[in-house]
Amino acid sequence: MQHVAAEPRVSKEAWSALSSALQSAFSDRFQTGAALREQHGHTTTYLANQPPDGVLFATSTDDVATTVRLCAKHGVPIVPFGVGTSLEGQVNAPFGGVSLDLSRMNTVLAVNGDDMDCVIQPGVTRKQLNAELRDQGLFFPIDPGADATLGGMASTRASGTNAVRYGTMKDAVLSLEAVMADGRVIRTGTRARKSSAGYDLTRLLIGSEGTLGIITEMTLRLHGIPEAIGSVAASFSTVGEACEAVIATSQYGIPVARIELLDPLTVKAVNAYSNLSFAEQPLLLVEFHGSEKGVAEQTALFSSIVSEFGGHATPAANSPEERNRQWQARHDAYWASLQLRPGAQGYTTDVCVPISKLAECVTEAQNRAKAAGFDAPIVGHVGDGNFHVLLLLDMENPDEISRAKDYVAWLNHLAVSVGGTCTGEHGIGQGKQQFLREELGDACDVMAAIKQALDPQDLLNPGKILA
Amino acid sequence: MQHVAAEPRVSKEAWSALSSALQSAFSDRFQTGAALREQHGHTTTYLANQPPDGVLFATSTDDVATTVRLCAKHGVPIVPFGVGTSLEGQVNAPFGGVSLDLSRMNTVLAVNGDDMDCVIQPGVTRKQLNAELRDQGLFFPIDPGADATLGGMASTRASGTNAVRYGTMKDAVLSLEAVMADGRVIRTGTRARKSSAGYDLTRLLIGSEGTLGIITEMTLRLHGIPEAIGSVAASFSTVGEACEAVIATSQYGIPVARIELLDPLTVKAVNAYSNLSFAEQPLLLVEFHGSEKGVAEQTALFSSIVSEFGGHATPAANSPEERNRQWQARHDAYWASLQLRPGAQGYTTDVCVPISKLAECVTEAQNRAKAAGFDAPIVGHVGDGNFHVLLLLDMENPDEISRAKDYVAWLNHLAVSVGGTCTGEHGIGQGKQQFLREELGDACDVMAAIKQALDPQDLLNPGKILA
């Protein structure tokens, strides 16, 4: 991983004064060791690691407010940090400053079974939350690949394989508590399921990547663990036929919980990695949630749609073990794909397009990757039109990285040109700012005006989303 | 209806200069007749009518941008207007200015069947939209009582009876085009189903009641008309039992499309108005959407829950005629209730609370209304915890209105005290600003900072949401 030093913005005097204050307030919960700082910079893609000057481990909202007030006093940036799984450089510290590590704020504060909601601290991870909910028959559906913190997931407006049924983080959060740039603590909503009370600050903070406020508490909607779960795998001759089946499934109103596309290259990787034997063709993995009868009906209807579009539905994976194995394989697709080119690292893309354009975009993305000489397996949350091309790169090879950047730029242009977005779920961070401008134009100026109004010193995660 | 003159804010000179400019740009699409102006002020509740100084009928985004630029130049307020069905004074012009009537921008611009979305102008009404979609097997689910414009519905973050299944306007809108206070036209998103591209300006504009920008185009999510629809009416001895049944229904994961509560007084009114014969007890009207088998299963499961909580499910209304009659009766509940006190006008409340608190809140609301001598039928979108107490008032009696205001204040306090909101779907407007502050505290200052940043002259619907 390439390291890039912070641009000088914090004077030595300011840092020294702030350090003393943080040391005095937080003792050894404020750290400045090099390894820890590096670990708190970006570590997951080609983007260079830009470590903060120090790391503060918060354990309460008060800690966050105190840190923000001290940083504001000394003009020092603050970069919120969960577990560091973001993909577009969101946790880098391009101007130095304090990484505010929220991972120790990981308590589930309340679970309200009758209301099917819970109140948590932002450092709770999605797997931890589901482990704590299971006994009550409840679950939280949003599942990005990594075991991210819920605070981080809210900050990037994350989603995952269940979004087609359960929505994204913007749908899963009822209310937030956040510390604003001046240290004020606000609450953006209540436990009511819906509200028309003023500006939607909840949704404004979700996806703002820590640039407008720091999330310190979250109220989340939960769902009942379904009575029955069914799963089908369906192979198609072409991506086009697979996508036609997805469109028909949506139009029939089949409430699929997941509908995932794996291209032949990903299937090959997954077969090898997880000892499976899917045909090396475009594959849909589909999951149904409901009553026993409902799942059976959905399974039958979906299977008939598969046949209609020339696909082949493999026997439904109906034992929990078989189903878990299949979905574990899907979740391991990233790791499996890395094995296609031993020693390579992944550079993942994240476009989302109208479903009617999906087949064309996936096919063009395959062709162009092939022409450019890339190993580039593709997976997609295709019920939403969201797909990821994973470029397998030698990160020590500047030429490859340069060509990869060209490819990603081309792909983002393509998505925007068909009415889609350059990011379905990973966010803008440092990596996609030029594409945000291309996609939303003058709306970026409106975003900048909001940022300026709420964080006039530009101290909350500076250099992210907006240049 | 009491009239209240605008507070002087627009000088005669400014108004004269603007009038000339608007006349010259728009000819007879700019009008200043008294009747038309009054019709463009608030006309639906106890709130006084505050007419604008003139009305501009826009037919294009360019018209809106031109009007906004001219108003900005002369420092004159602009109040966006759809069809005037809002309930909290959102279309009043307390500082005078131009009512920007968008009802002629009522074209459905595109329907994308494969993507299940459409692009419309903001003056399209919900009934018009559904009439235009029907042939394609699609529908738009959000249904406030009135046949409001979609632009108005977005502006108040409206919902209605289907929200428990299909969400509110915040969930139904993929992207907006809007004219900002300086006349710039922005696009807040794309046709992608989900996105992590920067701040969620779509959701920020939804519910902003025209105070941050004027919506000129909307991209909406659509749904397939369900294969089968079923309906059940269930009577209970107490509101508490009815609410327990609602909670159990939610926990079982039954995907009800609608679950509406009518209190005994509303049932009495509806029986008389629509010639029905429901028992004068707490009543749930429930609708199911799905496949034939799915609806049958949901109906059976719900009916067993009803029995479990001591209720009595009347035979399911399974003929479309019978079902339509039942739901028409529900939609007519407002008009039916007015007949409980001939000559009275309605003053409707709109709290939304966690479902676990619903029975207690509805019961307290009934008791207090009775003690205060009000005829006060109650209906609720109880799957979301949202309910409306309708106070039947003699609007010429200041004492009644004063007591009604006390009651509403008490009810809003109650909702906030149990973790709910003072408005589930009607918005803040002029009527609920003090309760917004009580509910969200310092978050109101963050809203004000955003307003100041995006509309520094305070020309877009001034005096709404924030005092």
Interface residues (C-beta under 8 A of the other chain):
Chain A: N112 G113 D114 D115 M116 D117 G137 T156 R157 A158 S159 A163 G167 T168 K170 D171 M180 R184 V185 I186 R187 T188 G189 T190 R191 A192 R193 K194 S195 S196 A197 G198 Y199 D200 L201 R203 L204 I206 G207 S208 L212 H223 G224 P226 E227 I247 S250 Q251 Y252 G253 P255 H289 G290 S291 K293 G294 E297 L301 D350 C352 V353 P354 I355 S356 D384 G385 N386 A415 V416 G419 G420 T421 C422 T423 G424 E425 H426 G427 I428 K432 L436 E439 L440 G441 D442 A443 C444 D445 V446 M447 A449 I450 K451 Q452 A453 L454 I465 L466
Chain B: N112 G113 D114 D115 M116 D117 G137 T156 R157 A158 S159 A163 G167 T168 K170 D171 M180 R184 V185 I186 R187 T188 G189 T190 R191 A192 R193 K194 S195 S196 A197 G198 Y199 D200 L201 R203 L204 I206 G207 S208 L212 H223 G224 P226 E227 I247 S250 Q251 Y252 G253 P255 H289 G290 S291 K293 G294 E297 L301 D350 C352 V353 P354 I355 S356 G383 D384 G385 N386 A415 V416 G419 G420 T421 C422 T423 G424 E425 H426 G427 I428 K432 L436 E439 L440 G441 D442 A443 C444 D445 V446 M447 A449 I450 K451 Q452 A453 L454 I465 L466
